[in-house]
């Protein structure tokens, strides 16, 4: 797409945390011309700029772009390969096709780190702490019923942080979309690419709320983000593995959450979703 001069669809948020579509070049996403001799694609690799913010084993992200000459890591991206339509929308009219997206717990860790990076000074951590202090005291964070009572305030705090760093949001998830006909062959309007910012990924949870148990997977992800940011504001880092393990709320931790095509359609809906631009 870059070689053809076609920008990617960029999902990001405005100052009111509203999900917005625009376009972004591959060079801006990667931090380097993707066809440059200096561009090094490091797959399944750690992203060093984030590793200072969490304890424990180094997590790997799908793609780390690096400058081959300097060795500098330029960006860390999760890559979600998706098909259009998915099982939940294959019976819908073509203009209502959607695709499923599954988000892993490490993606939530990277999301939190990308926010911590903007508060990485004593003054910054104090500001972050003040934005998170609207949540009443919760004595047993591992108890779903106790946390559920204050979930609204937890979400408000995370969204307050999101609004505060709006001008510094960064690409987090790259989602290529392959369109098929009857699930058997590629359509003539075959491929496009969507890029979700770190803050747009938060909106997946806010907009995708389900009714699964006392705390849904979407709500649990918001709680994880809150706990990671709060611990960073107090201690300067967070224990990613402990937070995930101790706050599962009855759901398995193999994935953070998943959105079906019916749920992603309102978020992704645009001309490029209906008619991908690469034939």
C-alpha positions, 0 to 999 in steps of 0.5 A: 500500500505504501508503494502505491501511495495509499494511506492506511485507515487510522482509528484514534480518539478525540478530546472527548474520547470519541472514536474517529477515522482518518488516514495515516501513512505506513511511514508514520506508523513504522517510523521509517520508510517500509521499503528503506534498506534501513528498515528492519522487521523484527518479528515476535520481539521485545520492545525495549522502550516499554520494558522498564515499565513492567516487572517479570519476563519480557513480553513479545510483540508481533512486530518491532520496526527497527533502524538497521543502521542504529539498532534503534527500535521505532515502534511495536505493533500487534498484528491482527490478521482478519477476514471479512465477513466473519461467522457472525456477519456472513449472512448479512448484506455485503455492506454489513460485513464485519470481522472478528478481532481477538486481543491478547493480555500482552497487548493490554500490557503494551497499551498501559506501557504506551500511556506510562511513557507519557508520565515518566517523570516525578511530576508526570506520575503525580499527574497520572495519580491525580487523574486516577484518584476518583475511584473509591477505596476497594479493599479486595480487588480480586473480588468481582462483586466488590470491584463491580460496585465501583466499575463506573468510576474505574472506567471514568478514571481510565477515560480521564487519562485517555483524554489527557494523553490524546495528543500523544496517542500512538499506533498499537494494533495493525489490522489487515482485512481480507474480504472473501465471497461466501468464505471461499475466494478472495473478493475483487476488492480484496485487502485493506489495512486498519490501524488502531491507536492505543486509545482507540483500543480502549474504546473497543472495551468501552464500546463492546461491553457485554453481559458475561458474568459480574464483570465482563472481559471488556470491563476486566480489561479496563480494570487491568489498565487501571491497576497497571497505571495506578501501580506505575503512578505509585511505584514507577512500574507494575507487575503485569503477570500478578495483575492478570493472574489475580484479577481474572474474575472467573474468565480464562486469561488466554485472551483479554477479550474478543469482538465479533464482526457485529461488534466491530462493524460500528467501530470500523464502518467506513468506505474502506471496509465496504470496498477494500482498496487493494484488488 
